[in-house]
Amino acid sequence: MKVHYMFKLVRFAVPLIMAFALVAGVTGTSQASSVPSIAIEAVEADKNVTITGINFPTDLKFVVRMGAYGTYALGGIKAGKVETSADKFVATFDIPAELKGAKRIAIRLDSANGYYAYNWFYNNTAPVKDGTEVSGGYAGYPTFTITDVERNSAVDIEIKNLPVGQSFTVRMGEYMTMALGGIEAGKFDSGEGGTVKKTFSIPAALADKEKVAIRFDSPEGYYAYNWFWNHSTGAAAAGPETPAYTGIPTIHIDAVVRDGKVTLSGKNFPADKTFAVTMGAYGTRGIGGIAAGSYASGAGGDFSGQTFNIPADLAGSYRIAIRLATEDGFYAYNWFFNNDSE
């Protein structure tokens, strides 16, 4: 099988992939500064696909697999290998014969060290347009804003960056629940994706609630959530309190003192939240881990220089998971190599 490699630094910005890759930790010579991800650069129908890798750890071997759309290429057909010499690279891989004729194809890169990234692409001939805009695979994640409210009756939303061909269920619930397990308030199909405007009725059980949470989910894991003031026109997303939070919080490992402490930075944290910090064995995501402190988000947004002591029970561990979580469902996690690194 023919595989072409063309490694180079890429200066243009590429959006994050919706299906996030495993977040890397820190080690001496092989480290990822953020989440490894892949963007689709060009496709020759039934022949090959060219990808850009971003934020990859260096000096590691990755196996490339392709599979049916929706499988994330887990257990997919081997389509080549990549040996990373830089954190960003461009490479081209032949589309396996078994997938020729498929409308959409999943692609995945895995390493034996636990790093991975995945995406998908339309199996149509589609060269990159201008170096930043990709024809084919979906990048980023859907978000939406509240545009109008009729008290106790309906809410209008504007959705951006919808993936194509997805069926979404809309739910509403109590404020701060993110509408998880909420009352079904409608369904919609994303069609060609992109930006759309929708209107949904407010369930009777939520009548007279001051604030209401709203979310939509697809069976393939795409989702977005927000909340709104249950006041008529003009008071939808602005009031005397903090504006609605959108997106997801993430954390990055900045430095480690072996068996001593770990320093974090974070992005897109919600305001006025207290996050419990826990650490545990690699692979646990810090769930049920050992208490290691707390972080108060204050005004929210980004932070840096937050340092937490590594619990004595984890001393000598090769890799450690760390998690920041609130009681009302916000969380972020990562892991790190328990080696001295700055």
Buried (B, 14 or more C-beta within 10 A) or exposed (E): EEBEBEBEEBEEEBBBBBBBBBBBBBBEEBBBBBBBBBBBBBBBBBEBBBBBBBBBBBEBEBBBBBBBBEBBBEEBBEBBBBEBEEBBBBBBBBBBEEBEEBEBBBBBBBBEBEBBBBBBBBBEEBEBEEEEEBBBBBBEBBBBBBBBBBBBEEBBBBBBBBBEBBEBBBBBBBBBBBBEEBBEBBEBEBEEBEEBEBEBBBBEEBEEBEBBBBBBBBEBEBBBBBBBBBBEEEBBBEBEEEEBBBBBBBBBBBBBBBBEEBBBBBBBBBEEBEBBBBBBBBEBBBEEBBEBBEBEBEEBEEBEEBEBBBBEEBEEBEBBBBBBBBEEEBBBBBBBBBBEBE
